[in-house]
């Protein structure tokens, strides 16, 4: 029998008293070049002689643990953004990370170390939803840099946990940077963007997630930005991310993006050159098959082994921070067991998130809420009874999925007659089933039309496979109700019966006819497993809706610049001059709110100073409800191009009828800064209009009050 090994005989990388960085450095130093390269692809091989198990870095959790079987399914990211609720976002991320940890432990106990059961997650997507045609806009937190930053930071912190030593998961904000369609062009497209737009719009959320959120990883984008492939860009990965922001984590390429460097961007001539360029400029991990060519790159003198060591040390530092090489009793998250996956508490959280995401766009003559004791109603439409409209993309599976039809059926009284007709397919020009529709609505007192988009009609390149906009490659060439849905809606309105339009989807929809002719309209997004229950709660008054639009609903694509133009002029509420149909930040309620007594501790502010602002908000209506208080800034004397106005604070509050709450915000002088032509911030003396209300100041329903703050 051999002698036991003493602690002093342990290699340094197994010594839990050493720093993670020192342990990673020691472990990497013991590897051969071939072993090092084998660890720099997403499906990293085992190194048995060093007790390094195989590991797949590829995991997804955009709105719940995805592609790994059972999980709680929360509303799609755009729906979570519509809640305008940062604490809620943090709770959702914490629940997701609980389930991810539990699933990882259960899989590892079965020696399942395959894809989607790891601890390094490629979420959140914090690209700016700059154009409604982009199919992946549903994955984002909308069009506003401030809202995206606040939601992104909360999500990153919730995923990674709050332990002083160990990470719960690794969060990976993506896609860095200036990435938001067109999808078919993403492998070869160059996003030509000015320094001002880059630093004012496209980078702030990434900076917040890295500097404030402490994101341990960042994913690069497929496209080029100003000529450089994003996953091999010195400007983005070294100059900005590491040098300017102090990022110390690792960078991962988007999947097979490094092949594009030589195949489509034509920046290099062969895989070895692409691999060397990417590693030298700061991309540490390759999702794809380009980095195995690093062996040839070293032999050809294209890269030094020391550069590979640097990348690999970053990767293993992350694995050490996750506790992968430490005794389970040392790591606080290893106690999470399978009972947390899909637990009742997470189900209630999914329901709350779905409720808070629903946006009431119109409610003429207070048609809503409906009585639960209504004698008869008809549910009509192609997205009323389809589980895929609960999921969006990048989703998991729950045994508790509730479609809109099922939620309505569960909510009404036993004496209520509910009829249903699909009416038409979600897309395509096939004939509508007019007979079924006529039968369903004949005796109905109210018609609930559930229409809109499914994930087959909008999404990632190759993922959206509907029979409309086939050439858009996941994007939308048109943004109206697809197929024959508008015809069905018009037929329903011709009956003279009250119609409630319930919209599904992940993007703005052109609703000009509906806004003029349908009395009540709700936007429910892709609402997750509890979407149907949440919808019923809103329809029948259990909950007063308070979601707000995280994107502008334009009247027409004619109001927008070309999709491929990355300049922000004319885009989003911050720069669009035309009047949209529904503004960013808009949403109605079953109650009313009044704003008064706006107070500032000072009327002047200078560099590096902060001013506290407050306003009294009163529920002046008949029922309890949430209000989203929004703070907007407008530079009225700028000498350089600036946004028309921009969100710089928001808070969701709950008020009982007659209740007043004083809501306070801190506004820092940096939030008033403009950008020069080089993208550098500067604080310009002059007047700034500050508004506080339930939406943009131009919205009549916002009740916004204002003051002038002077920069001196």
N, C-alpha and C positions, 0 to 999 in steps of 0.2 A: 504494500500500500504506500502510495507516495505521500510526501509531507504536504500539509496544508500551506497554501500561499499566504504570507503575511500581507497586511495592508501596504507595507513599505515596498513590496514587490509589484504592486499594481502599477500599470502604466499611467502616466499623468492624466490621460483622457478619461480614466475611470475613477479618478479622485474627485469626489463630490465637493471637497473643500476648496478646490481651485475654481477660478472664474470660468465661465462658459467659453470665453474667448481663448483662454489658455488651453483648455481641454480640446477645443476644436483645432487649434494650431498643432497641438501634439498629435492628434489623430491623423490629420492630413499629412503630417511629416512622415508617417509610417506607411503611407500608401505608395504603390508604384504609379507611374504615369497612367497606365491603362486603367488602374483602379480609380484614380482621380477622375478621369474622363467618364467612367461608367456612372459616377455620382452626379453628373452635371446635366442629365436628361431627366424628364419627369418620372420615368419608370426606372429609378435607380436600382442597380443590382445589389445583391448581398455581397458582403466581403466576410466570409465565415472566419477567416483567420484572425480578424480584428473584432469579431462579434458585432458586426454591422449588419442588421437585417435588411432585406430589400424594402424599398419604400417608394410609393407612388405619390408624388407631390400634387397630383391633379384631383382637386376636390371642389365642389360647388355648393354655395348656400345663399343664393341671392335673396330668397324669402322663405327659407327653410332648408334643411339638409336635402340636397337634390341628388337624384340619380342613384340613390342607395337604399331603395325600398321605402319602408315605412318612416314617416316623419310628420310632424305638424306642418301643415301648409298654410303659411301666412299670406296676406294679400301681396300681389306683385309689388315690386319696389315703387313703381309710380303711384300705386294706391297708398302705400305707407307714407310716401311724401305728401299725399293729399291730406293726411291727418294733421299736418303741421304740428306734430307733437313729438318733441325731442325725447322726453322721458319715456314715452311709449316705444319709440324706436330703440332706445337702449334696452328696455325690457325684452323686446322681441329678439334682439341680438343675443342677449343673455340666454334666453330660452333655446335659441338655435345652437349656441355653443354648448349648452348642457347636453342636447341631443347628439351633437357631433362627437363630443367626448365619449358619451355612453356607447354610441355605435362603434367608435374606434376600439374601445376596450373589448366589446363583445366580439368584434371581428378578429382582433388580434388573438383572443383566447381560442379561436377556431383556426388559427394560423392563416386567416384571410387578410392578406396585406395588399389586396388589389386596389384598383382605382375607386375613388369616392368614399373610402373608409379611412382616410388619413386625418391629419390635423392641420394641414396647410390649405386654407380656403381662398379661392380666387373670387372674392367678393369684398367690397361692394363695387358696382359700376357707377362711377361718379363723373362720367362724361356729361357734358352739357347738351340737353335735348334742344338743340338750336333750330331744328326744322321738323315739322310734324310728319314729314314723309319717312323719317328714319324708323325702320322696323324694330330696332333695338332700344328705341326711346323708352319702351315699357320697363326696361331694366334699370333706368336711371331715377334720380330724384327730381327730374324736371329741368326747366330751362334757366333757373336762377342760381348764380354762383353761391350766394349766401345761404339759401335754403339747402342746396346740395352739400355745402360744407358742414352745416350744423347736423344734418341727418347722417352724413358720412362719418363724421367724428364720433357720433353716438354709436353708430353701427360698429366701427372699428374697435372702440373701447369695449363695447359689450361682447364682441367676439373674443378679444384677446384677454379679457379678464382684468382683475385689479390686484393680483398678487404682486408682491414686491420682487419676487425672484423668478417665478415660472409663468410662462404664457399658457393660457387656456387653449387657444388656437392661434394661428397666424392669419391675420386679415391681409388681403391683397387688393388695395384700390386699383382700379383699372379704368380705361386703357390709356396709358400715359404716352402721348398726350395729343390733344386736338383731333379727337376721333369721334365721328358721329355720322357716318354714312357719306356717300351712298355705299350700300353693302356690296354690290357687284364689283365695285372699283377698289375695295379696300386693300387688295393685295398689290396694287401698283399705283395707287393714287397719291399725289403730293398735295397736302393741305398747306396752301400758301396763306400765311396769316401774319398780320402786322404785329410788331412788338407790343403795341397798345392792347390789341385784342387778346394776344397771348396771355399777358400778365393780368389783364382786367377781367377776362371772362373764362379762359380755358384752364388756367393754372391754380386759381385760388383754392378750389376744393381739394386739389391734390396737396397743396402746401399745408392746408389745415389738417388733413388726415395724417400727414407725415409729422409735422412739427407739434401740433396739439394732440392729435390722436395717437401718436407713437406707432403708426403702422409698421409692422416688421417686414413687409414685403410690398413691392409695387410691380404691376404687370405693364409691359410696354404694349404699344398699339401696332397694328399691321401696317398702317400707312406711313408715308414719309411726312415729316413736318419741315417746311422750308428747305426741302431737298435732302434731309437726312432720314434714313429709315429709323423709326422711333425706337426699335429694339436694339439699335446699334448707334444711337445718336450721342455723340460727345456733349452736345449742347444740353440735351434733356437729362441724360443719365449722370453725367459728371458735373458739368458746370452748374446746372440748376439743382438737381436732386441732391447730389452729395455735397458739392462745395457751398452752394448758397443756402440750402435748407438743412444741412448737417445730417442727412439720412445715413444710417449705419446698417440698415438691413440688406436684404438681397433683392435683386431684380429678376423677374422671370419673363420670358418672351411669351407673347400670345402664341397659340398653338400653330406650329409650322410657319410662323411669321419669319423666321430666319431663312427659310428656303426662298422667301420672296426677295431677299436682299440681292441674290444673284439671278433668280429666275425671272422676276418681274420688275423690281426697281432698277435692276441692271447696274447697281453700284459696285458690285464685285463680279468676278468672272466664274467663281467656282465655290463649292461648299466650304472648303478649308479657309478661303479668304473671308467668307461671311462669318464663319465661326470665330476666327481670330479677331476680326473687326469688332464683333459684338462683345466678346470677353474684354478686350482692351478698353472699350468704352463703357463697360460697367454692367453688362447683362450676364448674370451669374448662372442662370438655369435656363435650359432649353426645353420648352414643351415642343417636342418634335424629334427630328432625327439628324440635325445638322451638327451638333457638338461631338458626336463620335469622330468627325473629321478633324478634331483638335489634335489627334495623334499625328496626322499628316501635316497639320499646320506647324507643330513644334519641329518636326523633322525638316520642314522647308524653311524654318527660320522666320515664320510669319508671326510667331508669338513666343514669349518666354514661359517656361514652366512656372516661374514665380507669379505671373499673372493668373494662371490657372489656380495656383495655391490661394491667392487672395480671394477669388470667387468661391472656391470650395470652403474656405474658412468661414465665409459669411453664411453659406448654406448649413454647415454643421453647427455653427453657433445657434442658428434658429432651432435645429433639432435638439440641441442640448437645452435651450431655453424652454422647449416643450416638455422636457423631462423624459425624453425617449430613452436615455441611457442611464437613468437613475432608478434606485429602488422605488417601487410604487408608494411605499409609505412616506417617501420624501416629497412626493408631488401631490398637491392638494386636490387635484381634479380627478385622480384615479378612482375615487370613491363613487363617482357618478355611475349608476347602473342602468340597466335596460328599462327599469320602471319609469324613467323620466321621458322616454320616447313616446310622444303622443299622449302624454298624461293629461288628466282633466284640467290642471292648472294652465297648461299650454293651450289647450282647447279654448278655455275662457279668454285667454289673451288673444288668440286668433280671432275670436268673435268680437272682442273689443276693437281690435285693429280694423276689422272689416267694417264695423259700424262707423268708426271715426273716419274712414276713407271715403265714404259715400258723399257725393256733392249734389246738393239740390240746385239745379240750374234754373228751374222755373216752377212756379206754383200759383197759377192764375186762380183767383177767387178762392184761394185756400182749399183747393180740391183735396190736397193731402193735409193731414193723415186721413186714411179711410177708417171706417168702423170695422172692428173685428166681427161684428154681428151682421155685416152686409149679407143680403139674401143670396146674391149671385154675382159672380165675376168670371171673366174669361181671361186666361193667360194665353197670349198669342205671340209667336215669334221663334226664330230659328236658334236662339241662344238661351232659351228658357230651361232646357232640359238636357244640357250637354256638360258633362264634367270638365271638359277641357277649358271651358270659359272660367272655371275657378282657378286654373293652374297658371296661366301665363307660360313663360318659358323658364328653363332651369328650375324644375319642380321636383318635389318628392310626392309620395302617395300617402293618403290618409284613408282609413276605413270609415271616416266620418264626414265625407264630402256631402254638402247640401247644396243642390242646385237652386236657382230662383224659384222654379215651380214647386220643388219640395219644401222650400222655406215657407212659401205662401200657403201650401196645403196644411202645414203643421200649425200655422198661426191662426187660421180662421176658425170660427165656431163650427160645431158638428152639424149645424143646420144650414150651413152655407154651401150652395152649389158652385163648384169650381169646374170649369171646362178648359180644355187645352187644345190648341192646334199649332203645329209647327209652322204652317203657312208657306214656307219656302226654305230652300237651302240657305246657309249663311252667305254663299256666294254663287256666282254663275247666273245664267239667264234662263234656267229651266222654268217651266210654267209654275205659277203658284197654285196651291190647292185651295181654290176659292170656295169650293163646296164645304170643305172642312172648316174653313174660317167662318163662313156664314152660319154654320150649325153651332159653332162654339160661342159666337157672340150674340146669337138671336135673343136669348133671354137674360143676358148679362146686364147688370146695372152699371158696371165699370169694366173697362178693358185695360189690362196691363200688357203692354207690348214690350217684350224683351228682345232687343235687337242689338246689332253692332258687330263687333269683330271677334274672331277666335284666333288663337295662336297660329293657326294654319295660314292666316292672312297677313300676318305681320311678325317679323322676327329677324333672326340672324340669317346671313347668307346661307341658302340651302335648307334652312329649317322651316321657313314658311312655304307651304306647298299648295296654297289655294289655287283655284282656277281663274282667279282674277289677278291682274298685275303680275302675271307670270314672269315678265321681263324685268320686274323691279328687283328680283333676287332677294326678297325678304322685306324690302321697303314697299311703300305704297305710292303708286303713280297718281292715284286719286284718293281723297280722304272722306268722301261722302259715305252714306250707308251703302254697303256693298250689295252686289247682286240686285235682286228685286225687292229688297227690304223697304225702300221708300214707297214703292207702289203699294205694298201691303199696308204700310202705315197710313197712306192716303185713303185707302179703302176703309180702314178702321175708323178714321175720322169722319168719313162720309156717312157713317151710321148715325151720327148725331149723339152717340153715347160719349161720356167722359173717357178720355184716354190718358193713361199714364205711360210715358215712354221711359223704359229702363234700359240704359246703355251699358254694354260690356265692351271691353277693349283696353288697350294700353296706350292710346294716343288720342290727340284731338280729333274730333269728327266734325265734318261740315254739316251744320244743323239749321241752315237758314229757313227751310220750309217748316221744319218741326218747331222752331222757335216762334214762328208766326201762327201756327195752327194747332199745336198740341198744348193742352193746358198745363201739364206737369211733366217735368223731365228730370231724371236722376242719372248721374254717372256713377257706375259701380266698379269700373276697372275690371281686372281679373282678381276677384275678391278672396281667394283662398278657400280653405275647407268650410268655413262658416259663412260664405257669401250669401247663401240663400236665407239663412236665419237672420243675418244682419239686415238684408234687404227687407224682409218681412217686419222686423222691428221698426224700421224707418217708415215703411208704407202704412203701418197701423198705429204709429204714434208711440210705440214703446220707447223710441229714441228720437230726439230731434236732430236732424242732420246738421253737421257742422264741418264737413270736409271742405277744403278749398282747392281750387285748381292750381297745380304746380306747373301748368303749361297754359299758354294762350290758345284759345279756340278761335282760329281765324275764320273770316267769312268765306275766303277763297284762297287757293294757292296763288292766285294772281296778285295777292297782297305781299308776296314774299319774293326775295331774290332767287336766282337759280340754286338748286339743291347743292351743287358742287362748289358754290361760292362760300368760303369760310369766313369772309368778312362779316362782322356783326351788324353793320349798317342795315337797317330795315328789318332786323330779326328780334324776336322775343319782345316782351313788353318793355324792355329797357331801351330799345332802339327803334321799334316799329312806330311809324307816324300814323298809319291808317288806323281807323277804328275797328277793333276786332268784334266778333260776336260776343265772346265771354273773355274777360280779362284774367290774366294771372292773378291768383289770390281771391278770386270770386267764389261765392257760395252763399246760398240762402239758408234760412232756418224756419222752424215753426213758431219761433218767438221773435221779438225785436230787441235791439240794444241801442242805447244812447250813450254818446261820448261827451264828456264835459270836464271842465277844470283841468285843462292841460297845463302842466307846470314844469318849468325848467329852473334849475338852481342858478343858472346864469344865462344871459343872452349872448355871451361871447365865449369863444373857445380858441385856444392857441395850440401849437404843436405839442404832442405828448400829453395833452390833457384829456380828461374824461368829464362828460357832463351827464347828470342824472335827469331823466325825463319821466314824468308820470302823467297818468290820465285816469279819470274815474269812468268806469264802465258800469252801466245799469241795465239789468234785464227789465225792459218796460212791457214785456208781453205776458201772455197767460200761462206759459209752461216753462219748466226748467230747460236749460239748454247750454251747450258750449258755444263760446265765441272765440274766434282767432283774432287777437289784437295784432295789428301789423304796423310796423314803423318803416316809413319810406323817407328817403333823402333825395332832394333835387337841388343841384348846383345851378342857381339862377344867373350867375355872373361868370361862368367859366370862360377862359380864354383859349381852351383846347377842346376837342371833341370829348364829350362825356355822355353817359346814359341820360335819358330823359328823367328817369327816377330809378331808384334801386332800393330793394328791400335791405334793411340793416337791423332788423329785430322782429321777433314774433313770439307770441305766447298764447297757448290754448288754455282757457279758463272755463270753469263751470259756474253758472249762476242760477239760483232759484228765482222765481218771479218776484220782482221788486228789489232784489238784492243788488247792492253796489260793491264793486271791488276796485281798489286803486292798484293799477298795474304800472310797474316801474321798469325802465330800461336804462342801461348805461350805454352811452354813445361815445366812442373814442374818436379823437381827431383823425386817426388813421382811416376811419370809415368814411371820411369826407375827402380823402385824397383823390386827385386826378392823376392821369398818367401823361408823361410827355411822349414825344414821338419814338423814343427808345424804350418805352414801356416802364420807365422809372416813376415811382410815385412821388408826388410833391403836393404840399398843402398850400393852396392858393387863397390869399385873403379875399373876403367877399361874403355875400349872403347865401345862405342855404335854407331852403324850405323843408321843414320837418313836419311830417303828418303822422298822426296816430288814428287808426280806425279799423273797421272790420274788413278792409280791402283797400284797393288803390283809391286815392283821393277823388279820382274822376268817376268812380262808381257811385251812383245815387244811393245805393243801399248800404254803403260803407259807413256812413255817419262820421266820416273823418273830420278831425279838427287839426289845426295847423298853427305853426309859429315860425318865425324867422330866427335862425341862429347865425351869428356873424363870426367868421374866422378872422382873427386879428394877428 
